[in-house]
Amino acid sequence: MKQRYFTNTLISKYIKYLLSQTPLPNYPVINTDDFILEGCYYIYKNIIFKCTKSGYFRGLKHNQMVEDHLYVNEWVLTTDNDYEAKHWVPRDISNPDFTGAWEYLPDEKGIGGLTVTDDVIQYYKKPVAEAQFINYYNFGDDTLNITHKFVSNTSYYDQQTHKYLGEYLRCLRDIYNLDLMSLYNCFNYNFADNVTLSLDKNNQVLQQKSDKFKVILIPIKYNKTYTIALDSSFPILLKSILYDKVLLKNTSGDLFTDLLQEDVRQVASCSFQNPITYSISNIIPDISKGISVEKSKELQDFESRLYLAIQVPNSFNSKLVVLEGDFSNAVNHKTINAEYLQKLSEPNISRIFTSKPSLLETTDPEQCPFSDKLISYLLRYTIDTREYIDDNVSRIEDAIQYSPNLKHFVKGVWDTDLRYNLYKLYLRIKDRPYLDNTDILGFVDKDIEDAAMRGWIKYARLS
């Protein structure tokens, strides 16, 4: 039975119980290579710390900036950040006052990527954050001023329950390295009836109701990529706003939304076959200092009120899915070099072990809050990074005849190599058309366990 919004089921009752019994942290939970801001408090694994210098957090197995080369003579920089390399823009004859300058030239999509540098560049490495230890933290402990519990005041599966489920899943991702965000739809049936988006450069967010459009609000986080899938042949508008029944203002009366320095984005059409991606940053540039810490921190403090506003026609009735992560090109078959898995950070490993999300399928026309498979993870019916019973891991190792010649291998202990083999071997199964290849993360769920127990996947088959 699928869970639906605004229904009362055994599944919704369990989720409400789980959230009411699990204290969630008041501070943002981060992972390796996340950007953090000076003066803000964060949680990483089992540590609470204060950022003393803005930059990218060097957690376990952090990414190193490396230079690569396209031989014979072209230097290539691979980056996820537009603001990494400045290109020299020569003097413009039509503008005698401009004598040339170093400027950032974002790629054609405007989201970072591959920069081929035939011209001379100034190259800047990512700024590295600095932090001060504050205290230890243990997920699940109820600590005054550090955590809070969510207790629902409705009997059905409502917007707030779904929003807090997302916060719980982010904790599993960043604390336990269990990334289930591809199974969770960030859309939670929240609408703004007093906001309208406009393409007018002078006034892009209007505090008024429209008779022609409706604005859907998606709770999101800064510096994360989101995959948006909906069917619309009409243009839609996208814009991040800081909102709590009204557009929020600072003490000077200025809209927080204006600090985001983001124009309304128009998408001519959208479909589930061609989902789009979106992200918003709270890194506000400062001409003299590089980053405006004060403005950036001001935005960070109100992240819980950050929404992606999606404006659609009033007639819009399509299924809508918003996933945290880039799944726009999700495929079930990837080329993975297992030799380097142990060197990768957990966020990078999570990006590797994904298959097509079932939420992006069009077979179910109704709005769905999450994938059916998420329930088994919430009930801990899976074998994953949280597993502490050696016999459970040993049983699956024996079923696939897993005995690698690795120095770090310990029988009965879950590790990335076992996950790699389960993921790869399952997706290589042929002539079993009824197998479900969606939502395969490499952990032992009902599909992988069934295939292993039937003898369909064997370690010896992996070349």
N, C-alpha and C positions, 0 to 999 in steps of 0.2 A: 504494500500500500504506500503510495507516494504521499509525502507531507505537502500540504498546500498552505498558503497564507490564510489566516483567519479561520482555521479549523482547529478543533480540539481532538487530538488523537493520543494514543499511548506514546508515540514518538515525541510530540510536542510537550507532553507531561514530563517525559524523561529529560528533555533538554532544559526545561525550566528548573527541574530539580538539580541537574548538574550545575547550572549556572548559580543557583542559590547556595550551593555547597562549595563553590570554588571561588575564593577571593581573587579578584583580578587586580593587577598593579595599577596605581595611579599615575606612574611614570611611563613614558614610552619604552617599549621593549625593542631593542635593536639587534642587528646582526652584523657580521663582518662586512666591512666596506660601506656601511651606511654613513650618511653625512650627519654630523651632530654639530650643535651650536653652542658657542661659549655662553656659560651662565645657566644652561639647562641641565636638568637631572635625567638620567637614563638608567635602564636596567639591561645588563648583558649577562646572560646565563644566571649565575648566582651572586651577582655583584651589583650594588647600587653605586653610581659614581656621578660626579659633577664634571661637565666638560669645561675645561679652563682655556681651551683654544679651539676655535672652529676648524673642522676638517673632516676627512674620512677616517672612520674608526678602524684601527688595525686590530681586528680580533684574531681568532685562530685561523691560520692558513690564509692570511690576507693576500689580496692580489698585488703583485708587483707590476709597476709600469715598465714594460719592456719594449725595446725597439725591434721591429721586424723589417725585413727587406724584400722588395720585389726585384729580383735580379733581372736585368743587369744593373740598372742605374737609377731606379726610382725608390726613394725612401717612403715607407708606409707607416702610418701611425694608426693603431686600432684603439678606439676609445668609445665609451658610452657617454661622453661629455662633450657637448659642443664647444665649451669654453676651455679647451685644452691647448690649442695651438693657434697662435696669431699669424696671419698671412700679411705680407707687405702689400699694401694698396698704394700704387704709384700716384704721382701727382696727376691731377685732373686739369687738362688744359682749359676746360670750360669753367673751372672754378679757380681763379688765380690765388685765392686765399688758402687753398688746400695744397700743401706741399708734399703730401704723402704721409702715411701713418701705418702702424701695426694695428690690425683689426681682426676680430673673430669673424670667421665666415662659416656659419652653420651649414650642415649638409642639406641636401635637397628636401629631406623629410623634416629637418629641424629637430631631430632627436638624438644626434650623436651618431657615430659609426666609423666608417673607414674614410680616412683622409689621405689621398695620394698627393704627395708634396713635390711637384716638379719645381715649384718656386721656393725661395728661401723662407723659413719660418722661424718664429720665436716659440720655443716649446716650454711649457710649464708642467711640472709634475703635480699630481694631485696634492693639495695641502693635507698634511697628516694631523689628526686631532690629538689633543693632549687632555688628560683627565685626572681627577683627584678621587681616590677611593673614599666612599662614605660609609658603607656598611655591607654586610652580607644579606642575601635575599634567597628565600626558598619558595618556589612556586607552590601554592597550596596553603601556605601559612597565612593566617589572618593577623595582620600587623597594623596597629593604629597609625593613621596618616599615610600609610604606605599602600594599603590595599582597600578594596571595597567589594561588596557583594551585590549582585543584582537579584532582586526579588520582584517578580512580575506581579502586576495587579490585575491581570486579565486571565481568563480561563482558556483563551485560544492563542494560536501562534501569531503574535502581533509584531509590529515594526521594531519595538525596543528589544524584544527577545531575540529577534534575528540579528539586530545590530550587535548585541553583546555576545552572541554566538561567534560573530566575526572576531571580536576582541579575544575571545578564548582561543580560537584557532590560530590567531597571530602569535599568541604565547606558545602554543605547541610548536609552531614553525621556528620561532627564534630561540626558544629555550631548549626544546627537545630535538631540534632539527627534523621535525615531522611536518613537512609542508603539505597541507591539505587544502590550500586556497583554490586549487583548480576544481574542487568539489563544492565550492561555496559561491552563491550568487549574491553579490553586494547589493543588488536592487532589493529594496524592502518596502515597496508600496508607499513611499513618502513623497508628498507633492507640496509645492509652494503655490498658494493661490493669490499671493500679493507681490509676485515678482515676474517680470517679463524681460527677456533678452532681446537686444537690438544690435544691428550691425553698424549703427551710428557711432563713429569713433569718439564723439564727444559725450555720449551718454549710452553706454552699452548695457547697463543693468538698471532697469526702471522699476521703481517700487510701486507697481500698480498691476492690477489684474487685466488679463487679455481675454477677449471674447473668442479669439480665433485659435489660441494656443494654450497648452498646459505645460507646466514645468515640473519635471521629475527630479527629485533630489536623491543622489546616491552618496552615502557616507564613504569618504575616501581618506587616504593618508598622503602626506607630502612625499615627494621623491619616489613614488611607486608608479609603475606602469600598469595601466588597466586596459583590458580587452573588452570592447563593447560590441555586442551583437544584437541587432534588431532588424526587422524588415520594414523599410520605409522607402517609397519612391519619391517622397517629398523631402526637401532640405530640412535638416535638423541643425540646431545651434547648441554649442557646448561652451560652458564657462564655469570655472570654480568660483564659489562664493562662500563667505562666512556668514552663517545664518542661524538664528534661533527665534523662529516665529516672525522675525523681521531681520533685515540686513544689519549686521552688527557694526557699531561705530566705536572709535577710541574716545579718549577723554577730550580730545580737541574737536570732536564731532565729525571726523573724517571716516569714511567707510573703510573697514579692514580689507574689503574685497579689492579696493583700488591699490592696496600695497602689493598685490600679487603681480602687477604689471603684465597682465595677460589680456589679449584681445579675445573677443568672442570668436569662436571657430565655427565655420559653417561647413557641413558635410552635405554634398549634393544628394546623395542617396546612400543607403546602407542595407546590408543583408547578412544573414547568418553564414552565407558562403564566403563573404568578404568582410569579416569584422574589422573594426578600426581600433587603434590604440590611442591612449591619452595619458598624460602625466602633468603634474603641476609641482613646481618647486617653491620652497620657502627660503631659498638662498637669494636674498635681495642684493644685487650688486651695488657697490659704492665706488665712485670714480677714484677717490684717493686711497681707500683702505682695502679695496677688493671685495669685501663683504660688509654690508650694513648689519652689524650684530644686533643693534637695537630693534630695527624693523623686522629682521628675520626672527628674533626671539619673540617679538610681539605676535607674529603669526603662529609660531610654534605653540605658544600658550593657549591658543584658541583652536588647536587642531581637532578637538572633539566636536567643533561646530563647522568643520570643513565639509562641504558638499560639492559634488559635481552636478551642476544644473544642466539638464538635457531638455531643451524645448522642442516639442513635437506638436503637430496639428491636433486639434481637439478630437478629430476622428480617429486618431491613432489607437489601435487595439492589438498591436503585435506583442508577441512574447519578447521580453527584454532580459538580457543576461549581461552582467558586468562582472568580470573576473579580475582579481588582483594578481597581476602577472601578465606577461606577453604570451598569449596563446593564439595569436593571429595566424601563425604558420605551424601549428602543432601537427606533428606527424607521428606515426607509430613505429617508424623505422629510422634509427639514427646510426651514424658511424661514431663509435666511441672507442677511444684508445684507453683501455683499462689500466695501462701502465701508469698513467698520470692521475688516476682518480684519487689516490691517497694524498696528492699535493693540492687538490682543489678545496676551496672554501665550501662550507655547507650550502650557501645560497647558489653557488655555481653547480653543485651536485644536484640540487633540487631542480634547477632549470634543465638539466640533462635528462633526469628520469621522469619524463612526462609523456603521456600519450594523448590522443585527442580527448578533450573533456566531453562527457556525455551531455553536459549542460548546453554545449554548442550544437547539439543535434536538433533537428527540426521535427522529429517524430512525435514529440509531445508538444502540442500547441499551447498548453496552459502555462501560466507563470509558476515557476518552480524555485523554491528557496535554496535547495541544495540537491546534490546527487544522492541517489539511494545508498551508494557505497559509503557515504560519510557516516551513516548510522553505525556501521560495524566498527569504524575507528572510534567513535564516541563511546561505544559499549566495550571497547578494548577486546573485540573479537578478532583482532588482527595481530600479526607478529611484525613489530616495527621497532623503531629506536627506543621505545619505552620498555621493551621486553626484558624482564628480569628472571624468567624461569628458563634455565638452561635446557631442560628437556624439550620445551616447545621448539626452540631453535634447532636442537639436535635432530628432532623428528623430521623437520623439513630438509635438513642437510642429508639425512639418510635416504629420504625419498628421492632426491635428485642425484644421489651418489656424489655429494660434494666433498672433496678432499683435496684442496689446492696445495701446491708446494710453495707456500708463502711463509716467510719468517714470522709474520705477525699473526698467523692464523691460530685461533684457539677454538676448539670445537665447543659448540653450544653458546657462543657469543655472537650476537648480531653485529655485522660489519658491512662496510660499503661493497666489498668484493662479493659477498653473498647476494646483496641486493642487485648488483650489476648482473650476476648470472641469472637470477630469477627473472629480472626484467627482460634481458636479451633472449633468453631461452623461451619464455612464454610468447613473446611477440614473433618468434620464429616458427611457431607451430603452424603447420600447414594441413590442409584437408580436414579441418574441423570448422566448417563455416559458421556453426552456431556459437563459437567462442566469442566472448565479449572483449574487444580490444580497447574499449574506452576506459578512462580512469585508471590505467595501469601505472603505478608509481614505483614498482619494484618491491614493495612490501608484500607480506603474505596476507592477501585478502581471500575472499571465498573463491574467486576465479583461479588465482595462482595455486591455492591449496588443492583445489579439485583437480587441476591439471597435473600437479606433482603426484598426488596420490593415485591417479590413474596411470602414471608412468609415461606421460606424454612429454615431460621435460627431464632430461638427463644432463648432468654436467659434462659427461664425455662427449656430447654432441657439439659443444662449443669449440669452434676452431680459433 
